[in-house]
Amino acid sequence: MTRRNKKPKPTNAKRNLNIIASDIHSLERRNVFDVGALLIEAKDACEHGEWMDWLEAEFDWSDSTANNYMNASI
């Protein structure tokens, strides 16, 4: 009889903290770029006068915060 949805056995091997930190920093940087690109897309999709209202309603961010993300992505 085969067992379905077998979970892998946990290992006792621990990863080095420097490697874990490096992985976290990599995700952090990559996500900043992705968020910035999406904000640029959203700003382009807004009609005149909608951008700030949308930004505040969705994220409660200032224009300055959004600009930091967008500048990081270009």
N, C-alpha and C positions, 0 to 999 in steps of 0.2 A: 504494500500500500504506500503510495507516495503522499507526502505531506505538502499541502499547498501553502503559499505565503510564508515560507520558511524565513525566519529572521536570522540574519547572520549572527554567529556567536560573537559576543563582545570580546575584544582583545584587551590585554593588560598593557599593551604598548602605548606609551604616552608620547605625544608629539612635543617637540621642543617649543618653548614659549616664543622664541624669536620667529619660528616658522608660523605659528598661530597669529602672532602680531602682524607679520608680513601679509598673511592672507586677509586679515581684517582691513589693513590699510589699502590693499589692492581693491577690495570690494568698495570701500569708502570712496576712493578716487573714481572708480568706474561709474558708480552710481551718481556722483556729482555731475559727471559729463552727460550721462543719460537724462538726468533731471533737467539740466540746462537745455539740451536739445529739444526736449518735450515742451519746455516753457517757450522756447523760440517758436515752435510750431503753434502753440496755443495763442501766443501774442499775435502772430500772423493771421490766425483765424478770427480774432476779435474784431468787431466793428469799432469805429471811432468811439472812444469813451467807455468801452466795456472792460478793457484790460484790468484796471485797478480794482474795479468792483468784483470781477471774477477772481482775481488773485487773492483778495481779502476774504471773499466768501469761501473759497476752496481751501486755502492754506493759512490764512491770517498772516501773510508775509507782506513786508513792505516792497516797494518797487526796487529799493536798493538790494534787498536780499535776492529777489528774482534776477536782478542784473548780475549779481555775483555768480549765480548758477549759470546764467546764459553766457557770461564772459568766459567761464571756465570751459564751456563746451566748444567754443570757436577757436 
